[in-house]
Amino acid sequence: METLRIGTFNLLHGIPIAAAFGGGRGGAPTAPPAPDLGLLRAAAVELDADVLGLQEVDRAQPRSDGANQTAEIADATGAKYWRFVPAVHGTPGDERDWWPATADDGEDTDGPTYGIGLVSRLPVLDWQVHRFAAAPFSIPLVVPGVSRPRVIKVPDEPRVALAAVVEGPHGPFTFITTHLSFVPGYNVRQLRALARWAGSLPRPVILAGDLNLPGRIPRLASGWESLAAVATYPSPRPRVQLDHLLCLGHAAVGVVRFDVHTLPVSDHCALTAELTLGRPSPSS
C-alpha cells in the first residue's frame, strides 16, 4: 500500500538545541545564539518528509547569514516544490523593530523577513495564503532554560497560513502549515477562522503547524481529527503538545504511524506521520 510521509517543524530559525536552552547562569545565553545551517539541513534530512510545514523561518536575516532557509531545506531533502511566505519584515524579538508583511511570496520582498515555509516532493498544483493580524496585546512568556525557566515579554506578531494543493497518489489533497499566536483565546479564534477558510479547499485537508494550543484543544476548537497525540515541547524533554497534525476529510486518511523527533536544532520537537490517502466522499 502506498504511503505518504508528512510533517511539521518549528525550526527556531535553525538555532542549535544546546544554544536554545541557554549557556549562562540561570539558563540565560551568554550571547545571542547563532543559527547553524548545516545542522538545520541535517535535521530536515532526518525527517525525510514528502511534504513538510515549517515555522519560525528566516529569509535574508543577518542573524542566519542571509540564508533562505526554506530553499535550503528543499534542496537538502530533494523537494522540487517549495514556498516561503513572510509574516513580518525585519527581525522579530523582544523589541518591536519589525512591520507586517503583505506579499504572499518572499521572493518578491527586499531585506530580512521571517515567516513560514512549505516544501514538497510531490507536485503542487496551487498555493493559497491566509493572513491573521497580531493580537492587540501581549502576555509574558515562560521559556525553558538550563537550570530554570525564564519569563520574557515579546509583542505578538502577524500570523500567516500557507496552503498547498498537492497531487497525491489518488488525486489532489490540501496541506496547510501555520504558526498561530501565543495569546490564549486569540489563537483559538485564528484556528476557527483557518478551519472555515480551509473548508472550501480540496479534501482531505491536512493542517500541520505550531498552533500554540495544548493537547486536545485544537481538535475541539476546529472539529478536525488529530492524526498524532504526543508531547512536542520543550525539546529534549517534551511535556506538552503544541505542534499538531489535524485532518478534515479524515475518512480518506489512514495513519500508519506517527513519530516525534528531537533534532539538533530548535526548542520544539518535530512531528511526522506516515499516512495512506484515499478518495474522500463528498460528505467526509
N, C-alpha and C positions, 0 to 999 in steps of 0.2 A: 504494500500500500504506500502510495506517495505521500510524503510528509513535508511540512514547511516549518522552518525554524524562525521564530520572531523574537524580538527582544526590546528592552528599554534600558537606557543607561544614562544616568545623570553623571556626567564626567567631571564636574567641578573644574572645567576648563583645563583638565589634564594635570592637576596638582597631585604629586605622589602621596600615597596614603599616609606615610610617616609624617610628611610636612603638614598634611591636612589636619592631623591631630596634635600639632604643636611640638615645639622642641625646647621651649624655655620654661621658666618657673610658672607653676600654676597652669601649665598646658598652653601658655601663650607662645606663639612663634617668636624667635629671636629676630627674625627678618621676614619680610613678605615672602611666602613660599613661591617658588617658580615652577610653572608647568614643565612637564617632560614629554616632548612629542614622541620620543622613541617608546616610552612606557605606554603612552596613550594608544599608539598604533598596535603595540603588542597586546594590550587589553582587548581591543576590538577584534583582533585575530582570534584570541581565545574564545570570544563569544560565538564566533562562526555563525552569525545570524543571516538568513536570507533577506530579511527586512528588519531594520533596526532604527528605533527612535532615540534621538539624542537630546539632552537638555543641558543647560549651562555651558553653551558652546561659544568659543571665541572666534572672531574673524578679524584679522589685521590689528590685533591688540598688541601693543608693545610688551605687555607682561607675558605674552606667549609667543614672542619673537615674530610677530606678524603672520603667524600661520593661519591658513584657512582649515580649521580642524575638521570640519565636515568633509572637505575634499580629501584630506589626509586619511581619514578613516575609510572613505570609499575606496581610495587607492590601495590601502593595506588589505582590504577584505575582498577586492575584486568586484565591487558593486559599481556597475556602469551607470546607474541612475541615482542621483542624489540631489539634495537641495538644502540650502541654509536659508532661514528666514530670520532677520533681526527683530528683536523686541525693542532694543534701545541702541542709540548712538552714544559713544563714549564708553566709560568703564564703570560698571555698577560696583557699589561698595558702601562703606559707612557714610560717605558724603554723596549728596545728590549732584554729581557732576556729569550727568547724562541727560538725554532728552528722548522722548518716544520716537521710534522708527515707524515709518508708514509704508515703505517699499516692501513688496512681497517677495523680492529676490535680492539676497545680499550682494550679488554680483553687480547690481545697479546702484550701489551706495559707495560713498567715499569715506575713508577714515575708519577707525576702530568701531566695530559693532559686536553685539552679544545677543544670543537668542537660542534657537533650537534648530535641529537638523534631522534629516531622514536619509538613509542610504538603503538601496535595494539592489539585489542581484537580479530580481525579476523585472520585466518591463513595466514602466509606469506610464499609464495612459493619460492621466490628468492629474493636476495639482490644484488644491484649494487651500485658502488661508482664511482664518477667522481670528480676529483680534479682540482683546479684553483690555479695558482701561485699568490702570493701577487702582488699588484700594485708596480711598481718600484719607486714610490714617494708617499708622503702623503700630506694631507691638514689639516688645522686647523678645529676642530670640535666644533660646538656650542651645548652644552648640557644644559638641564634645571637645574635651581637652585630654591631655595625657594623664593628669592626676585628678582633675575635676572639671565639670562643665563650666563654660563661660557664658555670660549673658551679654549680648550686644543688641544694639538697636540700629536697624537699617531701614530706609524708606522702601516701601513696596514699589515694584516695577510694573509696567505694562506687560501683559502676557499675550501669547500667541499660540494658536493650534495650527498644525500643518497636516493636511490630508493628502494621501497619495492613492489614486485608484490604480490598483496593481493587477496585472494579468496573472491570475493564479492558475493552478493545474486544471481547474474545472470552470474557468471563467473569471471575470473581474471580482475583486473584493476591495474593500477600503481599509487602509491602515492610517491611523491618526496618531500623531505624537503631540504632547503638550507639557507645559510646566505651569501649574496653577499657583495662585497666590498663597502665601503662608498665613494670611489673615483669616482666622476662623470665621466661618459663615460666608465670607466673601468668596472663598474658594468653592463652597457648595453651590452658590449662585452661578459661578462660572461653569462648573461641571454640568449643571442642569441646562444652561444655555448651550453648551457644547453638544449635549445629547440631542437637544431639539434641532440644532444645525445639522448634525450628522444623520438625522432621521431620513433625509432625502438622498443620501449617498448610496452607492451600490452595496448591497449586503452580500455576505456578512461584513460588518464593520468592527474592526479591532481598534481599541484605544490603548495606547502604550505610553506611559509617562509618569513623571513625578507629580502626583496630584496634591501633595502636602495634606493628605487626608488619611487617617489611620484605619487599618483593619477593614471592617465591613462597610464603613460609611460610604465609600464610592459606589458600591453595589446598591445600597439602599437609596442613595440620593439620585442615582441615574436610572435605576431599574434595569441595568445591564447585568450580565452574568460575569462573575470573576473567573478567570482562567487559571489563576495561581494565588494561593493564600500562603504567604510566607513573609517573615520579617526581613526587611531590606536596609534598615537604618538604625544606628550608625554602623558603618563598617569599621573594624572587622568583627565586632560583636553585636550584630543587629538585634534590636528589641521590638521594633515596630515596623509595620509595612507602610511606607509612603509611596513606593513605586509599584505601579499596578498594570495588569493586563486585563482589560474588560472586553466584552463582546456583545454586540447586538446582532440578532440573527443566529443565535447560538445553536439552533437545531442543525445547522450545516457544519458545525465546528466540533471536532473531537480532540481532546487533549491527551496526547500520548504520554508526555511527561513535562514537568517544569523544573527549572534549576535556578538557584540563587548563586551569584558569583562574587566572591571577594577578590577584587582586582588590584593591581599595583598602583592604581590611581583612584582618586575620589574618596569622599566621605560616605557615599552610598554604595551598596551592592548593586550590581546589575541583575536583571531578571530576564530569563529566556523561557520559551515554551515551544515544544515540538507539537505541531498540530496536523490534523487531517482536515481538509476543506472539501465539502461537497457543495451541491447546488441548493441554495436556500429556497424554501417555499415562499410564496408571496406573503404569507401571514407570519413568517418566522421572525 
